[in-house]
Amino acid sequence: MERGYIRIKPFGGLFFGKGRPFNMGDETWTEAELLPPPGVVWGALFSQLWYRDKNTPLDSLKIGKIMVMGENVTQLYLPAPLDIFSAGETRYHHKFYWQEKEGFLHWNGDKNVLLKPETEEDVESPEQELLSASSLKAYAGADKTFDVNTSLLNDLVKGEFKIGIARSEETRVVKEGLLYTVNLAHLGEEYAFLVEAEYSSNFPEEGVMKMGGEGKLVHFKVIEESSELGRSLNTALRLPEPEDQVGFFKLYLTTPAPLNADGIPRFLEGKPFSVEAGVTGKPQLFGGFDLDLRRPKPKELLVPAGSVYILEYRGDSERCTVRRAKELLECGIYGNGLDQFEIFPYYGYKREK
């Protein structure tokens, strides 16, 4: 398996549905996302292997983070962490403290931790915003305030609307009155999607493929990790790993993650960490299509990219390093694009109310 990046440049607008069925009818709007779900990206890329050999093993392609990239590495963006609270032009970190009132106790034991912005002003969370890769290091080391650059998602990816109409499956004749509106994601001319990937040696270097609903066309090109651009991307995305041992960590999801019955990312199950607090977005419902069984996959709830969790290490010792935490949580292991994250030491627990 080789490792690198795959740049995906759409020829026009793309449709990324939310996996919910809709009835075609007058003034019906379909719900859609501006950023492609990991399953859509993996499926489109894997099709380039599957079309050549339908017996291709599923692990012949693995993907990691999905980003937006402009003309160079200085224009590289990830979904913004949701704990960058903003009040006007100022961006604030949060306090991490214990609440004593019984009314605040979590249903599961004595979980009574609250993350509170470091200001009394009204704040907003950066939903539908992107964080520049150049701000990753500043975000990882943030204390009371953030010195980071975020961009509105709508500034890089525009919504584009298209009117559609249902047709008869037998005759392909238009069915009168069954109109619907599709919300297409349209990248700015200088932008493309960039995907971390591991791929077999027979993966094509570049080509054209369909991606998303309605079979829209995109151009893809492999960027080898050993190339000049590949090395620059690695440098831009690599975070320092402090050697000091700590008891708490901040985990920042860069892609969605499936939730378990307790509402916690499933990949944390069985790991020596407990979730003490978090700032999360609204769970999303996603499914997919099983190529082997030729039927839709069961839908599951995912916590969105940008969600943040505060973890306490509960291993044999009271503390561990970032490198050890990454090993325990399998950070950087690619798969179907879900469960991708960054993790770094968290010191917010030292400040009290």
Secondary structure, DSSP 8 states (H G I E B T S, - for coil): -EEEEEEEEESS-BBEE-S------TTEE--EESS--HHHHHHHHHHHHHTT-TT--GGGEEEEEEEEE-SSGGGEEEE--TT-EEETTEEE-EEEEE--SGGG--SSTT--EEEEESSSS--B--TTEEEEGGGHHHHHT-SSB----EEEHHHHEEEEEEEEEEE-TTT--EEEEEEEEEEEEEE-TT-EEEEEEEE-TTS-SEEEEEETBTTEEEEEEEEETTSHHHHHHHHHH------S-BSEEEEEESS-EEB-TTSSBGGGTTSSEEEEEEE----EEE--EETTTTEE---EEEE-TT-EEEEEE-SSSS-B-HHHHHHHHTTT--BBS-S-EEEEE--GGG---
